[in-house]
């Protein structure tokens, strides 16, 4: 089964998969093929949308405490900055929170999975583009990565799982990328010299993405600055009830 069919099937057959449906059906990010600009999400002090961790969550995240998550993956440089804010404290910075991130490589593949109909290339023995950090006094974690590619049925995205310092899960969510003709998504996917060969043909925009299409508040939409040659910096605020 291809990933796009997997995602589609999660939204049908509620009687057979109520838990998956509940995890996936929520809020997300706006965007279309003609939109542009960037944002760091709504300033409203409410918890960020909850999303599914699947189908490729990190198997043993506690073993991947690191800031540089690239391993052998190549592509346009991306610095990921995530601020964790506590809605139980008027959205003050949450120090000591554990933050896991994971995303696909420039070709749309995930580490730790593969060799199946969901992902033909077998990357079960490697752990690229996955990492864990603990927030500092400003609620910030930072990772060195590459700009994610995309695959059928999904817009460009990064997965995030936030825990309390004691390991209790606070939120699983995803980060969306601004789109449009002048956006980093469009520019990077035209950067064939960096190995991004798909372009935007067949790309699923945020407005049509099953995860992001209902995020009318734009809480999941990141702010992105930079260039292909210098690299990009992504900033996103994630709100949790800490």
FENQUINOR-V744902 format. One line per field, one symbol per residue. ss: DSSP state (A for helix, B for strand, O for the rest). psi: psi as a letter, one per 30 degrees, with the letter a starting at -180 (. if undefined). burial: + if it has 24 or more other ideal C-beta (glycine too) atoms within 12 Angstrom, else -. Layout:
# FENQUINOR-V744902
ss: ???
psi: ???
burial: ???
This chain:
# FENQUINOR-V744902
ss: OOAAAAAAAOOOOOOOOAAAAAAAOOOOOOOOOOOOOOOOOOOOOOOOOOOOOOOOOOOOAAAOBOOBOOOOOOOOBBBBBBBBBBAAAOOBBOOOOBBBBBOOOOOOOOOOOOOOOOOOOOOOOOOOOBBBBBOOOOOBBBBBBBOOOOOOOOOOBBBBBBBOOOOOBBBBBBBBOOOOOOOAAAAAAOOAAAOOOOOOOOOOOAAAOOOOOOOOOOOOBOBBBBBOOOBBBBBBBBBBOO
psi: kleeeeeeffglheffheeeeeefjblaklllfgllallglkfkilklkklkflghlkeifffhjlejgebgklakkkkjkkkkkjffhhhlkjkgkkjklkllaffgkklfllglfejekjhfglglhklklkkafggklkkkalkkallkfklklkkkkkllfgfkkekkalklkkllfgleeeeeffiffggjffagkgkjlefgkfeffgiffgffklkklaleefllkkkkkkkli.
burial: --++-++--++--------+--+++++++++---+-++++++---+++++++++++++--+--+-+--++--+-++++++++++++----+-++-+++++++++++++++++++---++---+---+++++++++---++++++++++++++++++++++++++-----+++++++++++--+++++++-+--+-+-+-+--+++++++++++++-++++++++---+--++++++++++++
